[in-house]
Amino acid sequence: MSIAVKSIVTLMAVLMIGGLVGLLFADNVSVLGVGEQSVCVTDTTTQTSTGNGGPDADIKAAPGAALVLDAHPRYCTEDAPGTMQSLLNIQSKLAPFAFSVGALLLVLRLIRGAERDGLYTTRTAGRLRGLGWWMLAGSVLAAILTSVAERALVASLSAGNLSSDAWSGLLLWDIPYMAILTGLGVLSFARIMRIGISMREDLDGTV
């Protein structure tokens, strides 16, 4: 498991470095939204319909943006995105990436600590507890930040959709059920470990 996690972290680092080098010396290369010539976002909260043979009247692209109608409307900038649009696009990609990298690093820290200090120790239980809180709180925070950025992008690229703004992302974010359940499970296991360690220490003291 340690080798697998190290390999994934190394691969991600190599890809990031390669992408950053590509940004400096090549065209049409982007890293986490940096360097993208066009910004696109899908409004997953709106479903299109074809009443009277045409799209909904309130689904329109803002000036300088293009609209692609599918199950959900998709907006793209026709020219180079503005500074704020680029920053929002980067945020929508950076938040889940940072969460994933943080989780991998915490797992690697947990494994190395267990190899050095032993599995059933207070330090290992504390590291496991930190991983659980990262999975629980970090996944929720990443989902909210991504949703806020995407809703703000939709607001900047659409016209006629008055319900779309950055603040609506605080209510319309996708709940990361698997990450939350995993975090709760890891926290429960960490608590069981701490109780078991305390009981073993009491038993050793008694003996």
C-alpha angles and dihedrals in degrees: 000000000000091000092048094051092045090051093051093048091047092049092050090049092050092049092048093049091045090050092049090050089049090053090058100044108022140053128235092028121131134181118196090336095313110128097017112148093205131028120215132183134178120223098222092176093064126067120201124229133187103220112166089006096293140082125272112288093231093055103089135138120242120241109288093024134096127219127217115191118214131131083309125023115256121203126200134178113249093209133022111316121250122253094260092046091051091050092049090049091051091048092052089057100033098056098060091039092053090048092052094046091047091051092050092049092049091050090050090049090050093051095046091047092050090050091051103037102024132257102267100052134116092244093054091049089050092051090048090051090051090052090050093052090047091053092047104040099024094055092050093047092047091050092050094047091048092049093048091050093047094048090049089051091050090051092052095047101039134068127204095024100111094171092065118093139124094267092057087066088071089067103030102053120129111251110234095222097173094050092046093049090046091050092050091049092050091048091050091050091048090053091049089051092051092050091047091049091050091049091049092049091050090048092049090049091050093049 
